[in-house]
Amino acid sequence: MPIDFKNLDFSLLAQDSDVSSFRCSEYFDLEDFIKSNAKRYQEDRIAITYLVHYENHLIGFFSLAMGCITAASVKDMNRNVHYDEKKYPALLLARKATHEDYRRMGIGSHMLKYVFATVFRLCPFVGCRFIKVNAIKNDGTLNFYKTYGGFREITESADTVEMVVDLNEVDVPDRSF
Ligand SMILES: CC(C)(COP(=O)(O)OP(=O)(O)OC[C@H]1O[C@@H](n2cnc3c(N)ncnc32)[C@H](O)[C@@H]1OP(=O)(O)O)[C@@H](O)C(=O)NCCC(=O)NCCS
C-alpha cells in the first residue's frame, strides 16, 4: 500500500493521545517509551514527542530535546567550527520509530524532514548548529541516518552510535509542514 505523504498528519503528543496501537516489538524500549513514559517526559519538559498518523493510524513518532556535542568529537568534521567552547549546541533527536507494519514506505524519512524543518524554524531564535542522534547499532538504522539525513558517525558505545549532522552542511528545507 503506497503512502500518500500529503495525508501524513504530524501532531504533538497530548495527555489524551491514544498511543496503544503502536508496535515496535524488536526494540520494545521504544514501544514502551511511547506507551508508558512519553507523556510524563513531555509534562516534565524532558522531551517533546511528535506523533505521525496516517488514515487515523499511529504509524510513527519521534521525540526532541535540547542537547549538545563535545567540540572534540566534531573538530575534524568541519573546519568552520573553531570556537573556544568545549561543547556545541545540538538538537537531540531522542527517540524515533516507525510502526513495524509501516516500515520501508518512506515514513521515517518524512519524519526526518519534519525534524529538519523544526530545527530550522528554531535556529533564528536559539543557537543550534547540529542535530544529534544516538542511533541503534544496526546496519539499517545507521544506513537510514547517513543516507536520508547526512549524519556522520562520531562515537560508539555497546548498543548505540552517536551520529551528528552539521546544519551548515545541509540545505534549508523548502517544504514547510
Ligand atoms: C529506522 C526507522 C525509523 C526507519 O523508518 P522507515 O519508516 O522504515 O524509513 P524509510 O521507509 O523512510 O526508509 C528510508 C530508507 O532508509 C533505509 N533503511 C530504512 N530501514 C532500513 C533497514 N532496516 N535496512 C536497510 N536500510 C534501511 C533505506 O535506504 C530506506 O529506503 P528504501 O526502503 O527505499 O531502501 C525504522 O526502521 C525503525 O523504526 N526502526 C526501529 C527503531 C529504530 O531503529 N529507531 C531509530 C532510533 S535511533
The ligand as a Tripos MOL2 file, in Angstrom:
@<TRIPOS>MOLECULE
LIG
   48    50     1     0     0
SMALL
NO_CHARGES

@<TRIPOS>ATOM
      1 C1         14.9580    3.4220   11.3720 C.3       1 LIG1
      2 C2         13.4660    3.5810   11.0740 C.3       1 LIG1
      3 C3         12.9070    4.7340   11.8880 C.3       1 LIG1
      4 C4         13.3190    3.8670    9.5790 C.3       1 LIG1
      5 O1         11.9380    4.1000    9.3380 O.3       1 LIG1
      6 P1         11.2410    3.7460    7.9560 P.3       1 LIG1
      7 O2          9.8740    4.3370    8.0150 O.co2     1 LIG1
      8 O3         11.3280    2.3170    7.6620 O.co2     1 LIG1
      9 O4         12.1830    4.5670    6.9500 O.3       1 LIG1
     10 P2         12.0100    4.8290    5.3920 P.3       1 LIG1
     11 O5         10.9370    3.9660    4.8060 O.co2     1 LIG1
     12 O6         11.8430    6.2880    5.2050 O.co2     1 LIG1
     13 O7         13.4090    4.3470    4.8680 O.3       1 LIG1
     14 C5         14.2060    5.1830    4.1090 C.3       1 LIG1
     15 C6         15.4590    4.4490    3.7280 C.3       1 LIG1
     16 O8         16.2780    4.1680    4.8580 O.3       1 LIG1
     17 C7         16.9770    2.9300    4.6330 C.3       1 LIG1
     18 N1         16.5050    1.9290    5.5860 N.ar      1 LIG1
     19 C8         15.4840    2.0640    6.4560 C.ar      1 LIG1
     20 N2         15.3520    0.9370    7.1930 N.ar      1 LIG1
     21 C9         16.3160    0.0820    6.7530 C.ar      1 LIG1
     22 C10        16.6720   -1.2400    7.0970 C.ar      1 LIG1
     23 N3         16.0510   -1.9250    8.0680 N.pl3     1 LIG1
     24 N4         17.7090   -1.8210    6.4460 N.ar      1 LIG1
     25 C11        18.3690   -1.1550    5.4580 C.ar      1 LIG1
     26 N5         18.0700    0.1210    5.0880 N.ar      1 LIG1
     27 C12        17.0510    0.7190    5.7320 C.ar      1 LIG1
     28 C13        16.6520    2.5060    3.2220 C.3       1 LIG1
     29 O9         17.6030    3.0880    2.3560 O.3       1 LIG1
     30 C14        15.2900    3.1220    3.0280 C.3       1 LIG1
     31 O10        14.9710    3.3680    1.6810 O.3       1 LIG1
     32 P3         14.3990    2.1620    0.7760 P.3       1 LIG1
     33 O11        13.3060    1.4920    1.5380 O.co2     1 LIG1
     34 O12        13.9020    2.8790   -0.4610 O.co2     1 LIG1
     35 O13        15.5590    1.2660    0.5080 O.co2     1 LIG1
     36 C15        12.6750    2.2660   11.3450 C.3       1 LIG1
     37 O14        13.3150    1.2030   10.6910 O.3       1 LIG1
     38 C16        12.5140    1.9400   12.8040 C.2       1 LIG1
     39 O15        11.6060    2.4190   13.4650 O.2       1 LIG1
     40 N6         13.4090    1.0610   13.2840 N.am      1 LIG1
     41 C17        13.3470    0.6010   14.6700 C.3       1 LIG1
     42 C18        13.6890    1.6640   15.6570 C.3       1 LIG1
     43 C19        14.9140    2.4690   15.2950 C.2       1 LIG1
     44 O16        15.9310    1.9630   14.8520 O.2       1 LIG1
     45 N7         14.7630    3.7780   15.5310 N.am      1 LIG1
     46 C20        15.8080    4.7220   15.3770 C.3       1 LIG1
     47 C21        16.2650    5.0040   16.7550 C.3       1 LIG1
     48 S1         17.7350    5.8730   16.7340 S.3       1 LIG1
@<TRIPOS>BOND
     1     1     2 1
     2     2     3 1
     3     2     4 1
     4     2    36 1
     5     4     5 1
     6     5     6 1
     7     6     7 2
     8     6     8 1
     9     6     9 1
    10     9    10 1
    11    10    11 2
    12    10    12 1
    13    10    13 1
    14    13    14 1
    15    14    15 1
    16    15    16 1
    17    15    30 1
    18    16    17 1
    19    17    18 1
    20    17    28 1
    21    18    19 ar
    22    18    27 ar
    23    19    20 ar
    24    20    21 ar
    25    21    22 ar
    26    21    27 ar
    27    22    23 1
    28    22    24 ar
    29    24    25 ar
    30    25    26 ar
    31    26    27 ar
    32    28    29 1
    33    28    30 1
    34    30    31 1
    35    31    32 1
    36    32    33 2
    37    32    34 1
    38    32    35 1
    39    36    37 1
    40    36    38 1
    41    38    39 2
    42    38    40 1
    43    40    41 1
    44    41    42 1
    45    42    43 1
    46    43    44 2
    47    43    45 1
    48    45    46 1
    49    46    47 1
    50    47    48 1
@<TRIPOS>SUBSTRUCTURE
     1 LIG1         1 GROUP 0 **** ****
